[in-house]
Amino acid sequence: MRMKMSFLTIVLATLCTALPCPAQTNWGELWEETKTLSQKAWDAAQREWNELADNLQLEDAFGLAVSEDSALVGRFYDLKHPIDGKAKPMRRQGVVNLIHQFNNKEWDQEIFKAYYSPKVKLYAPYFYLPRCKASYGPEAFQCNENLIRGESKVEPTAWVVVYRGVVTAPKSGSFRFVGMGDDTLLVRFNNKLVLESGWSVPTHRFFDQGTHHSYQHKITQPTVEHDSPDQQEITTKTVGRAIYQYAETPHWNSKLGGIPSGIPFTVEKGKKYPIEILVSEVPGNEFGFCLLVQELEDPTNPPFGIIPPNMSPTFHLFRTSDASPNPDKIREALTANGKDYTINDCKEGPPFLEKSLIWKADFSEAEKRGIFDRLFGKLTGEHKDTAMGTSTKEKEKEKEEDLFQQWKVW
């Protein structure tokens, strides 16, 4: 963040615009006018400085500065606010149904364009947010900072965020994602849905997974395939997934059984792969997510079942830079500007390896492949970090530039 108009700029601009002919200038009146404008500039600068001091609490919420060349870009959609006159405001089951449709349509973002989306985008190098208040989502995307008179405030219910990018595999091998989203986390890697978890399970149209334990048990069980109805011999193929529990995630353990794994996938070192991540909030109470990566020795026979805390291994944090979550910085971000979005003091979240692999993101490659729509902007010099990514918005024309142009004409 930078000062939009300095004291010196005000003085020079005032002098320049007031001097069409120096001989005809009333210097006494000019001096009084300059003092008045200078005081206004000083007051404005002081207000901006105070705002800057508040925003500094958000700095480094993700550990290190985020480069636009190594982060995924996220966009927020408020599904309660249609903008085309045709779509309908979404309620709880409607959100799940719409995400179900979004997935079936190969993650076509046109489906969400019928709803309000702020100009702010977030650049995220990893996905790790302890349980917090759901109203932090609209706050991170600055949804309510510049509303036009008459516009409705963005409430914490019924919204989604979609992050997109292209990442380079750090090594060859087989992996699977391990993650949780409250209410929803979907991960699409190399154009295939490889992880779905949370209270809501859109592909099954489940709104509340907490009441659907059959879903949890189903994904942890291996399938048994018969060679033919007439044969007694059967072939067992293990495709079950694991749900990992950690001492640091008691809420997710008790309410959702733990943190599920996804479907295995194989990559080649140095090769680039598209990745898309969706997180969503439905009822508007609590929100949070985490995304880890498990390296598999045998992708045809991965660990499966519900793994208790004393047996759950520590995995890589999925990240696109050397940044990593800092609980103190996340807490600062969630309590900045006199607000408090924390729950349980940000103490809940799975452990991860300190030297986690880096899946470097390539912004230019993502643009080349058409991953982003035309409304996505690049990271500018004027931004701030939040607990969901580094924010940027379309750059507004500076008043300082207008004054400079006036000076040039004179």
Buried (B, 14 or more C-beta within 10 A) or exposed (E): EEBBBEBEBBBBBBBBEBEEEEEEEEEEEBEEBBEEBBEEBEEBBEEBEEEEEEBBBBBBBBBEBBBBBBBBBBBBBBBBBBEEEEBEEBBBBBBBBBBBEBBEEEBEBEBBBBBBBBBBBBBBBBBBBBBBBBBBBBBBBBBBEEEEEEEEEBBBBBBBBBBBBBBBBBEEBBBBBBBBBBBBBBBBBBEEBBBBBBBBBBEBEBBBBBEBEEBBBEBBEBEEEEEEEEEEEEEEEBBBBBBBBBEBBBBBBEEBBBBBBBBBBEBEEEEBBBBBBBBBBBBBBBBBBBBBBBEBEEBEBBBBBBBEBEEBEBBBBBBBBEBBBBBEBBBBBBBBEEEEBBBEEBEBBBBBBEEBBBBBBBBEBBBEBEBBEEEBBBBEEBBBBBBBBBBBBEEEEEEBEEBBEEBEEE
